C-alpha cells in the first residue's frame, strides 16, 4: 500500500479479517510511505538502519499464521530502485493506492516518478477516490502522463463497498466526499508476442503454392513472347 497513512494505523484485528474472507490464502501487507508510522512511534519505535535492515523495516509476523505486516517509512521509488521487492508476481501481487491524489496539484509531482516505476512491474494497481471528480482527475493524470503504456483493468466507477459516511468540509459546505467512493485499476502495458510454428503439412502446402505461382509466371511469359 503506497502512501499509507490511516491504513497503517488500523487495529490489526481489522486486517485479520482478510484471513477469514480467504481462509486458504496467506497475506503479506506492506505499508510504504513517509507517513506510514505517523503517531505510532511510541507503539513501535523505528529501528536503526543496519546492513541487515537497510531501510528500517518494521515487521509484524506474529499477528496470525496467515497474516504478516511490514512497514517502510520510505518512498517507493527508493525501495524499487534497490530491487527490494523484486521479482514481482503479476498474479499474486498488487499495489493499493487509497485516495492517492495522483492528479492533485499538491501531490502530482511526487507521483510523476513513481508511476512509471509502478508500470514497469506489470502488477495490478488499484486506486480509490473520494468523489467521482477526484477519481476522474487521477485517471486523467495517468492517461496523460503514461499515454500508450497503460492497460486499464477496471473502468472508473462507484465502489459498492465504499464508506457509508459522508464527510462535509467545514470550509466549503459544497465539498462533500466519501471514503473510497470510487475504484479503478490499471497496470503497465503488456505486449503479447505471437509465434507461429510451421509443421510439415503447412510447409508442403506452402511449397506447392510457391511452385504453382512460379509455373504460372513462366507459362504467362511464354505466351506473351512474340514468335
N, C-alpha and C positions, 0 to 999 in steps of 0.2 A: 504494500500500500504506500504509494508515493504521496509526499506532503501530508503525512499522518499527523493529526492533531488530536481531535476528540476521540478518534478511533482507538488510539493507543492508550487512552486513559480509561476506557470502558472496563468494568469489572470482568475478570477472566471467566466468570461463570457465564457471561453473555456469549463469549466466543466459544465456550464449551458446547453450546447448543448445536454448533456445526457437526459435532461428532454424533449427536442424536439424530440429526436430519440425514446424515450419511454414515451409518454405523460401520460400513465396510471400508471406509476411506480414512486416511491419515492426513492431517493438515499441518503445514508449517507456515505460519503467518509471519511476515517480515514487515515491520514498520520502518519507513525510511523518511527522513526529513529533519531539518534543523530544529523543528518544534515537536518532535516525536516524544520527547521526555519533559515537556513543559509542565511545571508544577508537580513533578513527580520525583524530583531529586532526593527528597527526604525518604521516600519509599524505596527507591532504587538508586543509590549513589552511582554516578557514572564511573566505570572502571578506568584505570590508566590504560593508555595505548601502549601495547608491548609488541614485540615481534610475533608472539603467538596470537595476539588480538590487536592487529594494527589499527582498526577503526573503532575500538572500544565498544564492541557489540555487547548488548545485554541479552542473555539467553535465558529464557524461562522454559525449561524442559521437564518440569515436574507437575505441570497442570493436570495432565492425564496421559495415558499411554497412546492417545491418538491425536494429541494437540501439542504443538511446540510453537513458541513465540520468540522472535528475535527482534531487537530494536537497534537501529543505527541512527545516531544523531549526526547525519551526514547527508550531503546531496547525492542524488542518484548518479549524476554524471561522474563523480569521483569514484564511486563503487563500480560503476560499469567500466570505466577506463582501467581499473585494476583487475578486471575479469573475476570479480569476487563471486558472482553467481553463474559464471559460465561452467558448463553449457546450459542453454535454456531449452526447455522442453515445451514445444507448442501445444502439446496435448494435455499436459498436467500442470503447466504454469500459466499464470495470468497476472496482469497488473490491474490494480484497482485505484481509481482516482476519484475520490469523493469530493465533489464541488471544487475541482482544481482551479477554476478561473483561468483556463488556457488563454482565452481571448480578452481577459480583463486588462485594462491599461496598466494597472499597478503590478501585475504579476506575469504578463505575457513575455517580458524579456527573460525571466528566469526559465520559462519553458521552451524558449527557442532552441536552446542547446540540448535539452533533454528529449524532446520529441523525436528528432532523427535517431537518437540512440535507442529509444524505445522501439522504433520501427525496424531497426536492424535486427532485433531479437526475433521478429516474426511471431511474437507471443501476443495473444489477445489482450487488448487494452479496453477496460470497461470504465466508462465515465458517467457521473451523475451531475445533475444541475438543480439549482434552487427553483428555477422557473423555466418556462419554455423559452423565454428570451435569453436567459443565461445559458441554457443548454445549446441553443442555436448559435450563440456567439462563439462558444468553444468549438462547435462543429465547423463553422465557417473559418475559424483560425487554422484548424488542422488542414482543411481543404486548400486554403491559400498558401500556407507555409510549406506543405508537402504535397503539392499537386502532382498526381500521377504515381505517387509512391505509397498509396493507402488503399487497402481493401476494407470496405465497410462491411462489418459483420452483423450489425444491428442498427436499423434505422432509428434516428432520434424519436422518442415518443414518451408518453407518460408512463411512469413506473407504477405498476399495480401494487407494489409493496412499499410505496413511499410512506413518509410520516403522515399521520392523520392530523398533526398540529400545524396550524398556520401561524407564521411569525409576522408581526407588524413592526415596521421600522418607526420608532418614535419621532425621528427627524423628518420622515417623509411618509405620511399615512397611506399614500398610494403605493408604497413599496411593500408588497405582500409576497412572502416567499414560503416555501415548504421544503423541509429536508428531504433530499433525494427525490424531488418531484419527477424528474425525467432521467432516462437512462439511454445510453447508446454505446456501441462498441466498434472498434476498428483494429487493424493490425498493419504491419508492414506488408507491402505488396509482394505476393509470392508468384514467381514466374514458373509455369509448368512447361517442361521440356518434353515434347512428344518424340519418341524414337520409333522408327519403323524398321522391322526386321524382315528381310526378304527370305522366303522359303523357296524350295526347289520348284514348286508349281508356278509361283509368281515369276521366277527367273525364266522358266521355259516359255511362259506366255509372253513375257516381255521380249525375249529373243525372237519369237515368231513374228510379233508385231513389227519389230525393227527390220527383219528380213523382208517382210511383206512391203514395207514402205520403200526400202531400197530397190526392190524388184519393180515396183510401180514406177518409180522415178526413172529407172533405166529404160523401161518399156516406153514411157512417155517421150523420152529423148530420141529413141529410135524412130518413133512415129513422126516426130516433128522434123527430123533431119531431111533435107532435100535429097532426091535420088541422084 
